[in-house]
Structure formats: C-alpha cells, structure tokens
C-alpha cells in the first residue's frame, strides 16, 4: 500500500523489507505519521519521533511492536532535530563490513528516502 492510496497530498512511502524505519514530525504531521504506521507490517522495526508543545498533547499512537514512539515536549527542552540526529548516529554506524539502512521520512525534508552508512 502506498500513502497516496489513502491521503490526497502524501509522501512517497515504500520501505523495503528489513529496512529500519524512521518517522519524525510535529503534532501537525500526525495524520501522515499515523497513516505511514498503518502501512507497516507487524515485523517492522524503527522509531517515531513526534514533537509537541507540552505533554498534554501526547496521545495513543498505534505502531508495530518493534517501532518505538517517542514524544518530545518543547516545554521540557526536547528538540526534534537533536533527537533525529542522535538516533541516526546510533543506527547508522560506520562499519566497513556492513551497510546499515534506514528508510526515513522527516517532516519538512520532502520525500521519504533511504539513508545508509
């Protein structure tokens, strides 16, 4: 399923089997994030970051069991760009003998794309 099947204005979202997934945006991007999550298989692995003004905006978000959802509250000093950069630094280590892949959509950065070490 492609996101364009469900949302009229959408992102291209088509991670390959085995890709780690990363979705990141603020509370205004939740419809896109929720729809992308709904297209993932149960065995998907990855991370979702959602930036909110404060913890009162946090709500339930359905994700596959191995996809971690992290809410970042601006009033507590959390930052979406900092969280994304730190996660990618951990998930895309430089190793000569292995390529690491993350299929990512980050709000404001255009289409989803593959990032690799």
DSSP file (Angstrom, degrees, kcal/mol; ACC not computed):
  #  RESIDUE AA STRUCTURE BP1 BP2  ACC     N-H-->O    O-->H-N    N-H-->O    O-->H-N    TCO  KAPPA ALPHA  PHI   PSI    X-CA   Y-CA   Z-CA
    1    1 A X              0   0    0      0, 0.0     2,-0.3     0, 0.0     3,-0.0   0.000 360.0 360.0 360.0 138.1    0.0    0.0    0.0
    2    2 A X    >   -     0   0    0      1,-0.1     3,-1.8    12,-0.1     4,-0.4  -0.808 360.0-123.1-105.3 149.5    1.2    3.5   -0.8
    3    3 A X  G >> S+     0   0    0     -2,-0.3     4,-2.9    10,-0.3     3,-1.8   0.836 110.9  66.5 -59.9 -31.5    0.4    6.5    1.2
    4    4 A X  G 34 S+     0   0    0      1,-0.3    -1,-0.3     7,-0.2     8,-0.1   0.726  90.2  65.8 -63.9 -19.1   -1.1    8.2   -1.9
    5    5 A X  G <4 S+     0   0    0     -3,-1.8    -1,-0.3     1,-0.1    -2,-0.2   0.748 117.0  24.3 -69.8 -22.8   -3.8    5.5   -1.8
    6    6 A X  T <4 S+     0   0    0     -3,-1.8     2,-0.4    -4,-0.4    -2,-0.2   0.727 120.8  50.0-115.0 -32.5   -5.0    7.0    1.5
    7    7 A X     <  -     0   0    0     -4,-2.9    -1,-0.2     1,-0.1     3,-0.1  -0.917  64.1-147.6-113.1 136.8   -4.0   10.6    1.6
    8    8 A X  S    S+     0   0    0     -2,-0.4     2,-0.7     1,-0.2    -1,-0.1   0.939  98.3  36.4 -68.2 -45.8   -4.6   13.0   -1.3
    9    9 A X  S    S+     0   0    0     -6,-0.0     2,-0.2     0, 0.0    -1,-0.2  -0.938  95.2 149.8-104.4 116.2   -1.5   15.0   -0.6
   10   10 A X        -     0   0    0     -2,-0.7     2,-0.3    -3,-0.1    -6,-0.1  -0.761  45.9-108.3-140.9 179.5    1.1   12.5    0.5
   11   11 A X        -     0   0    0     -2,-0.2     2,-0.6    21,-0.1    -8,-0.3  -0.752  41.6-104.4-105.0 158.1    4.6   11.4    0.8
   12   12 A X        +     0   0    0     -2,-0.3   100,-0.8    -9,-0.1     2,-0.4  -0.776  47.3 177.4 -79.4 124.0    6.1    8.5   -1.2
   13   13 A X        +     0   0    0     -2,-0.6   -10,-0.3    98,-0.1    -9,-0.1  -0.909  22.1 133.0-137.9 105.5    6.4    5.7    1.4
   14   14 A X        -     0   0    0     -2,-0.4   -12,-0.1   -12,-0.1    -1,-0.0  -0.408  27.8-174.4-153.2  67.0    7.7    2.3    0.4
   15   15 A X        -     0   0    0      1,-0.1     2,-0.2    88,-0.1     3,-0.1  -0.336  25.5-120.6 -66.6 148.3   10.3    0.9    2.8
   16   16 A X    >   -     0   0    0      1,-0.1     3,-2.0     4,-0.1    87,-0.1  -0.497  38.4 -85.0 -82.7 156.5   11.9   -2.4    1.8
   17   17 A X  T 3  S+     0   0    0      1,-0.3    -1,-0.1    -2,-0.2     3,-0.1  -0.393 118.5  24.1 -57.0 134.2   11.7   -5.5    3.9
   18   18 A X  T 3  S+     0   0    0      1,-0.3    -1,-0.3    -3,-0.1     2,-0.2   0.213  90.0 128.2  93.1 -16.1   14.5   -5.3    6.5
   19   19 A X    <   -     0   0    0     -3,-2.0    26,-0.5    83,-0.1    -1,-0.3  -0.512  60.4-127.1 -70.3 138.8   14.8   -1.5    6.5
   20   20 A X  E     -ab  45 102A   0     81,-1.7    83,-3.5    -2,-0.2     2,-0.4  -0.644  31.3-139.5 -71.7 145.6   14.7    0.2    9.8
   21   21 A X  E     -ab  46 103A   0     24,-2.2    26,-2.5    -2,-0.3     2,-0.4  -0.868  18.7-170.1-113.4 148.3   12.1    3.0    9.6
   22   22 A X  E     +ab  47 104A   0     81,-2.2    83,-2.5    -2,-0.4     2,-0.4  -0.988   4.7 179.2-135.9 125.1   12.1    6.5   10.9
   23   23 A X  E     +ab  48 105A   0     24,-2.1    26,-2.6    -2,-0.4     2,-0.4  -0.994  10.8 172.9-122.9 132.1    9.2    8.9   11.0
   24   24 A X  E     +ab  49 106A   0     81,-2.1    83,-3.3    -2,-0.4     2,-0.3  -0.986  15.4 112.5-146.4 131.6    9.6   12.3   12.5
   25   25 A X  E     -a   50   0A   0     24,-1.9    26,-2.1    -2,-0.4     2,-0.1  -0.976  54.7 -85.1-174.7 178.6    7.4   15.4   12.7
   26   26 A X  E >   -a   51   0A   0     -2,-0.3     3,-2.2    24,-0.2     4,-0.2  -0.357  56.8 -83.6 -94.3-178.0    5.5   17.6   15.0
   27   27 A X  G >  S+     0   0    0     24,-1.7     3,-1.3     1,-0.3     4,-0.2   0.774 126.2  63.4 -58.7 -28.3    1.9   17.2   16.2
   28   28 A X  G 3  S+     0   0    0      1,-0.2     3,-0.4     2,-0.1    -1,-0.3   0.724  99.5  55.2 -67.9 -20.7    0.6   18.7   12.9
   29   29 A X  G X> S+     0   0    0     -3,-2.2     4,-2.3     1,-0.2     3,-0.6   0.364  74.2 107.2 -93.0   4.4    2.1   15.8   11.0
   30   30 A X  H <> S+     0   0    0     -3,-1.3     4,-3.3     1,-0.2     5,-0.3   0.849  72.6  57.6 -55.5 -39.1    0.3   13.1   13.0
   31   31 A X  H 3> S+     0   0    0     -3,-0.4     4,-1.8    -4,-0.2    -1,-0.2   0.914 111.2  43.1 -59.3 -39.4   -2.1   12.2   10.2
   32   32 A X  H <> S+     0   0    0     -3,-0.6     4,-2.6     2,-0.2    -2,-0.2   0.932 115.9  48.2 -69.1 -45.3    0.8   11.4    7.9
   33   33 A X  H  X S+     0   0    0     -4,-2.3     4,-2.5     1,-0.2    -2,-0.2   0.927 112.1  49.1 -61.4 -46.2    2.7    9.6   10.6
   34   34 A X  H  X S+     0   0    0     -4,-3.3     4,-1.9     1,-0.2    -1,-0.2   0.901 112.3  48.1 -61.0 -41.4   -0.4    7.5   11.6
   35   35 A X  H  X S+     0   0    0     -4,-1.8     4,-0.8    -5,-0.3    -1,-0.2   0.911 111.2  49.8 -68.1 -41.6   -1.1    6.6    8.0
   36   36 A X  H >< S+     0   0    0     -4,-2.6     3,-0.9     1,-0.2     4,-0.5   0.916 110.5  51.1 -62.2 -42.3    2.5    5.6    7.4
   37   37 A X  H >< S+     0   0    0     -4,-2.5     3,-1.4     1,-0.2    -1,-0.2   0.882 103.7  58.6 -61.0 -38.3    2.5    3.4   10.5
   38   38 A X  H 3< S+     0   0    0     -4,-1.9    -1,-0.2     1,-0.3    -2,-0.2   0.722 102.3  54.8 -65.6 -20.7   -0.7    1.7    9.4
   39   39 A X  T << S+     0   0    0     -3,-0.9    -1,-0.3    -4,-0.8    -2,-0.2   0.567  87.8 101.2 -88.2  -9.2    1.1    0.5    6.2
   40   40 A X  S <  S-     0   0    0     -3,-1.4     2,-0.1    -4,-0.5    -3,-0.0  -0.488  75.3-117.3 -80.1 144.7    3.9   -1.2    8.1
   41   41 A X    >   -     0   0    0     -2,-0.2     3,-2.0     1,-0.1    23,-0.1  -0.364  30.4-106.6 -72.2 161.0    4.0   -4.9    8.6
   42   42 A X  T 3  S+     0   0    0      1,-0.3    24,-0.4    22,-0.1    23,-0.3   0.773 119.4  56.9 -59.0 -27.5    3.9   -6.3   12.1
   43   43 A X  T 3  S+     0   0    0     22,-0.1    -1,-0.3    21,-0.1    -2,-0.0   0.406  79.4 127.3 -87.1   3.4    7.6   -7.2   11.9
   44   44 A X    <   -     0   0    0     -3,-2.0    22,-0.6   -24,-0.0     2,-0.4  -0.236  43.2-157.5 -61.0 148.6    8.7   -3.7   11.1
   45   45 A X  E     +ac  20  66A   0    -26,-0.5   -24,-2.2    20,-0.1     2,-0.3  -0.972  35.7  81.2-127.4 143.5   11.4   -2.1   13.3
   46   46 A X  E     -ac  21  67A   0     20,-2.0    22,-2.3    -2,-0.4     2,-0.3  -0.999  59.9 -72.0 162.4-156.9   12.2    1.5   13.8
   47   47 A X  E     -ac  22  68A   0    -26,-2.5   -24,-2.1    -2,-0.3     2,-0.4  -0.990  18.5-162.6-142.6 141.4   11.5    4.8   15.6
   48   48 A X  E     -ac  23  69A   0     20,-2.9    22,-2.9    -2,-0.3     2,-0.5  -0.998   8.8-169.2-123.4 130.4    8.9    7.5   15.5
   49   49 A X  E     -ac  24  70A   0    -26,-2.6   -24,-1.9    -2,-0.4     2,-0.5  -0.984   3.9-176.8-117.2 129.3    9.5   11.0   17.0
   50   50 A X  E     -ac  25  71A   0     20,-2.3    22,-3.0    -2,-0.5     2,-0.5  -0.987  14.1-149.5-126.5 121.7    6.7   13.4   17.5
   51   51 A X  E     +ac  26  72A   0    -26,-2.1   -24,-1.7    -2,-0.5     2,-0.3  -0.779  21.7 175.2 -92.7 130.2    7.4   16.9   18.8
   52   52 A X  E     - c   0  73A   0     20,-3.0    22,-3.0    -2,-0.5    23,-0.2  -0.864  41.4-118.7-128.5 161.4    4.6   18.6   20.9
   53   53 A X  S    S-     0   0    0     -2,-0.3    22,-2.1     1,-0.2     2,-0.3   0.934  94.0 -14.9 -65.4 -45.5    4.4   21.9   22.8
   54   54 A X  S >  S-     0   0    0     20,-0.2     3,-1.9    19,-0.1    -1,-0.2  -0.935  77.9 -90.3-151.6 171.6    3.9   20.0   26.1
   55   55 A X  G >  S+     0   0    0     -2,-0.3     3,-1.1     1,-0.3    18,-0.0   0.580 111.2  78.5 -68.0  -9.2    3.0   16.6   27.3
   56   56 A X  G 3  S+     0   0    0      1,-0.2    -1,-0.3     3,-0.0     0, 0.0   0.700  88.5  59.2 -69.6 -17.9   -0.8   17.4   27.3
   57   57 A X  G <  S+     0   0    0     -3,-1.9    -1,-0.2     2,-0.0    -2,-0.2   0.523  80.4 111.3 -87.5  -6.1   -0.7   16.8   23.5
   58   58 A X    <   +     0   0    0     -3,-1.1     2,-0.3    -4,-0.2    -3,-0.0  -0.447  41.2 161.8 -70.5 139.2    0.5   13.2   23.8
   59   59 A X        -     0   0    0     -2,-0.1     2,-0.1     0, 0.0    -2,-0.0  -0.903  45.7 -66.2-146.4 174.7   -2.0   10.6   22.8
   60   60 A X        -     0   0    0     -2,-0.3     2,-0.4     1,-0.0     0, 0.0  -0.436  45.1-171.6 -66.9 137.7   -2.1    6.9   21.9
   61   61 A X        -     0   0    0     -2,-0.1     2,-0.4     8,-0.0     8,-0.1  -0.978  18.6-135.2-134.1 119.2   -0.3    6.1   18.6
   62   62 A X        +     0   0    0     -2,-0.4     2,-0.3   -28,-0.0   -25,-0.0  -0.613  37.9 156.3 -80.5 125.6   -0.7    2.6   17.1
   63   63 A X        -     0   0    0     -2,-0.4     6,-0.1     4,-0.1   -25,-0.1  -0.976  48.7 -85.3-143.9 154.2    2.6    1.2   15.9
   64   64 A X    >   -     0   0    0     -2,-0.3     3,-2.2   -27,-0.2   -21,-0.1  -0.237  51.8-103.2 -55.9 154.4    4.1   -2.3   15.3
   65   65 A X  T 3  S+     0   0    0    -23,-0.3    -1,-0.1     1,-0.3   -22,-0.1   0.736 119.5  47.6 -56.7 -29.1    5.6   -3.8   18.4
   66   66 A X  E 3  S+c   45   0A   0    -22,-0.6   -20,-2.0   -24,-0.4     2,-0.6   0.164  90.8  92.8-102.6  19.5    9.2   -3.1   17.4
   67   67 A X  E <   -c   46   0A   0     -3,-2.2     2,-0.4   -22,-0.3   -20,-0.2  -0.958  69.1-147.1-110.9 115.8    8.6    0.5   16.4
   68   68 A X  E     -c   47   0A   0    -22,-2.3   -20,-2.9    -2,-0.6     2,-0.5  -0.663   4.8-153.1 -86.4 132.6    9.3    2.8   19.3
   69   69 A X  E     -c   48   0A   0     -2,-0.4     2,-0.5   -22,-0.2   -20,-0.2  -0.930  13.1-173.8-107.4 124.0    7.2    6.0   19.6
   70   70 A X  E     -c   49   0A   0    -22,-2.9   -20,-2.3    -2,-0.5     2,-0.5  -0.976  12.2-152.0-122.2 126.0    8.9    8.9   21.5
   71   71 A X  E     -c   50   0A   0     -2,-0.5     2,-0.6   -22,-0.2   -20,-0.2  -0.839   9.3-157.7 -97.0 129.6    7.1   12.2   22.3
   72   72 A X  E     -c   51   0A   0    -22,-3.0   -20,-3.0    -2,-0.5     2,-0.6  -0.933   3.9-154.4-112.7 114.6    9.3   15.2   22.5
   73   73 A X  E > > -c   52   0A   0     -2,-0.6     5,-2.0   -22,-0.2     3,-1.2  -0.787   6.6-157.3 -94.5 119.9    7.9   18.1   24.6
   74   74 A X  G > 5S+     0   0    0    -22,-3.0     3,-2.1    -2,-0.6   -20,-0.2   0.872  93.6  60.7 -59.9 -38.0    9.3   21.6   23.6
   75   75 A X  G 3 5S+     0   0    0    -22,-2.1    -1,-0.3     1,-0.3   -21,-0.1   0.667 103.7  51.5 -68.0 -13.5    8.5   23.0   27.1
   76   76 A X  G < 5S-     0   0    0     -3,-1.2    -1,-0.3   -23,-0.1    -2,-0.2   0.314 125.4-102.8-100.2   5.9   10.8   20.4   28.6
   77   77 A X  T < 5S+     0   0    0     -3,-2.1    -3,-0.2     1,-0.3     2,-0.2   0.565  71.4 147.4  87.5   8.9   13.6   21.4   26.2
   78   78 A X      < -     0   0    0     -5,-2.0     2,-0.4     4,-0.0    -1,-0.3  -0.504  29.5-159.7 -79.2 149.5   13.3   18.5   23.8
   79   79 A X     >  -     0   0    0     -2,-0.2     4,-2.3     1,-0.1     5,-0.2  -0.994  18.8-148.0-135.4 129.1   14.1   19.0   20.2
   80   80 A X  H  > S+     0   0    0     -2,-0.4     4,-2.7     1,-0.2     5,-0.2   0.940 100.5  49.3 -60.3 -50.7   13.1   17.0   17.1
   81   81 A X  H  > S+     0   0    0      1,-0.2     4,-2.5     2,-0.2    -1,-0.2   0.902 112.4  48.5 -59.1 -39.5   16.3   17.7   15.1
   82   82 A X  H  > S+     0   0    0      2,-0.2     4,-2.3     1,-0.2    -1,-0.2   0.928 112.9  47.5 -65.0 -44.5   18.5   16.8   18.0
   83   83 A X  H  X S+     0   0    0     -4,-2.3     4,-2.4     2,-0.2    -2,-0.2   0.916 113.3  47.9 -63.1 -44.0   16.6   13.5   18.7
   84   84 A X  H  X S+     0   0    0     -4,-2.7     4,-2.7     2,-0.2     5,-0.2   0.937 112.7  48.1 -63.4 -47.1   16.6   12.5   15.0
   85   85 A X  H  X S+     0   0    0     -4,-2.5     4,-2.2    -5,-0.2    -1,-0.2   0.903 112.9  48.3 -61.6 -41.5   20.4   13.3   14.6
   86   86 A X  H  X S+     0   0    0     -4,-2.3     4,-1.5     2,-0.2    -1,-0.2   0.918 112.8  47.9 -65.7 -42.9   21.2   11.3   17.7
   87   87 A X  H  X S+     0   0    0     -4,-2.4     4,-2.6     1,-0.2     5,-0.2   0.927 112.7  48.3 -64.5 -44.5   19.1    8.3   16.7
   88   88 A X  H  X S+     0   0    0     -4,-2.7     4,-2.3     1,-0.2    -1,-0.2   0.885 107.0  56.4 -64.2 -37.7   20.6    8.3   13.2
   89   89 A X  H  < S+     0   0    0     -4,-2.2    -1,-0.2    -5,-0.2    -2,-0.2   0.868 113.6  41.5 -60.8 -35.1   24.1    8.5   14.6
   90   90 A X  H >< S+     0   0    0     -4,-1.5     3,-0.5    -3,-0.2    -2,-0.2   0.877 119.0  43.1 -78.4 -38.9   23.4    5.4   16.6
   91   91 A X  H 3< S+     0   0    0     -4,-2.6    -2,-0.2     1,-0.2    -3,-0.2   0.663 114.4  49.5 -85.3 -16.9   21.5    3.5   13.9
   92   92 A X  T 3< S+     0   0    0     -4,-2.3    -1,-0.2    -5,-0.2    -2,-0.1  -0.420  75.0 167.5-118.3  57.0   23.9    4.3   11.0
   93   93 A X    <   -     0   0    0     -3,-0.5     2,-0.8    -2,-0.1     7,-0.3  -0.320  42.5-109.0 -67.8 154.9   27.3    3.5   12.4
   94   94 A X        +     0   0    0      5,-0.1     2,-0.4     2,-0.0    -1,-0.1  -0.771  48.9 162.7 -87.8 113.2   30.2    3.3   10.0
   95   95 A X  B >   -E   98   0B   0     -2,-0.8     3,-0.7     3,-0.5     5,-0.1  -1.000  35.0-146.3-131.9 133.0   31.3   -0.3    9.6
   96   96 A X  T 3  S+     0   0    0     -2,-0.4    -1,-0.1     1,-0.2     3,-0.0   0.874  98.2  42.4 -65.1 -38.4   33.5   -1.5    6.8
   97   97 A X  T 3  S+     0   0    0      1,-0.1     2,-0.4     2,-0.0    -1,-0.2   0.405 113.2  49.3 -94.8   3.2   31.9   -4.9    6.5
   98   98 A X  B <   -E   95   0B   0     -3,-0.7    -3,-0.5    19,-0.1     2,-0.5  -0.994  62.4-146.3-148.0 136.6   28.2   -4.0    6.9
   99   99 A X        -     0   0    0     -2,-0.4     2,-0.4    -5,-0.1    -5,-0.1  -0.882  16.7-154.6-100.0 128.6   25.8   -1.5    5.4
  100  100 A X        -     0   0    0     -2,-0.5    17,-1.7    -7,-0.3     2,-0.4  -0.856  10.7-161.5-102.3 137.9   23.1   -0.1    7.7
  101  101 A X  E     - D   0 116A   0     -2,-0.4   -81,-1.7    15,-0.2     2,-0.4  -0.968  13.4-179.8-126.1 135.8   19.8    1.2    6.1
  102  102 A X  E     -bD  20 115A   0     13,-2.8    13,-3.4    -2,-0.4     2,-0.7  -0.999  17.8-150.2-129.0 128.6   17.1    3.4    7.5
  103  103 A X  E     -bD  21 114A   0    -83,-3.5   -81,-2.2    -2,-0.4     2,-0.4  -0.896  33.5-174.5 -97.2 116.6   14.1    4.4    5.4
  104  104 A X  E     -bD  22 113A   0      9,-3.1     9,-2.5    -2,-0.7     2,-0.4  -0.886  32.6-175.3-126.3 143.8   13.1    7.8    6.7
  105  105 A X  E     -b   23   0A   0    -83,-2.5   -81,-2.1    -2,-0.4     2,-0.5  -0.976  14.8-179.3-128.6 119.9   10.5   10.5    6.4
  106  106 A X  E >   -b   24   0A   0     -2,-0.4     3,-2.2     5,-0.2   -81,-0.2  -0.982  35.1-110.1-121.6 121.1   11.2   13.7    8.3
  107  107 A X  T 3  S+     0   0    0    -83,-3.3     4,-0.1    -2,-0.5   -78,-0.0  -0.145 102.1  20.1 -51.8 137.0    8.6   16.4    8.1
  108  108 A X  T 3  S+     0   0    0      2,-0.1    -1,-0.3     1,-0.0     3,-0.1   0.362 102.9  89.8  86.4  -5.7    9.8   19.4    6.1
  109  109 A X  S <  S-     0   0    0     -3,-2.2     2,-0.3     1,-0.3    -2,-0.1   0.216  88.8-123.9-109.3  15.4   12.5   17.5    4.3
  110  110 A X        +     0   0    0     -4,-0.1    -1,-0.3    -5,-0.0    -4,-0.1  -0.584  64.8  13.2  87.0-142.3   10.5   16.3    1.3
  111  111 A X  S    S-     0   0    0     -2,-0.3    -5,-0.2     1,-0.1     2,-0.1  -0.205  82.1 -94.7 -74.7 160.4   10.0   12.7    0.2
  112  112 A X        +     0   0    0   -100,-0.8     2,-0.3    -7,-0.1    -7,-0.2  -0.430  53.0 177.2 -67.6 149.2   10.9    9.6    2.2
  113  113 A X  E     -D  104   0A   0     -9,-2.5    -9,-3.1    -2,-0.1     2,-0.4  -0.975  32.9-100.9-153.1 163.4   14.3    8.3    1.4
  114  114 A X  E     -D  103   0A   0     -2,-0.3     2,-0.4   -11,-0.2   -11,-0.2  -0.760  31.0-166.8 -89.4 132.1   16.8    5.6    2.2
  115  115 A X  E     +D  102   0A   0    -13,-3.4   -13,-2.8    -2,-0.4     2,-0.3  -0.956  12.4 179.3-113.9 138.0   19.7    6.7    4.4
  116  116 A X  E      D  101   0A   0     -2,-0.4   -15,-0.2   -15,-0.2   -24,-0.1  -0.962 360.0 360.0-139.9 158.7   22.7    4.3    4.7
  117  117 A X              0   0    0    -17,-1.7   -22,-0.1    -2,-0.3   -16,-0.1   0.463 360.0 360.0 -83.0 360.0   26.0    4.2    6.5
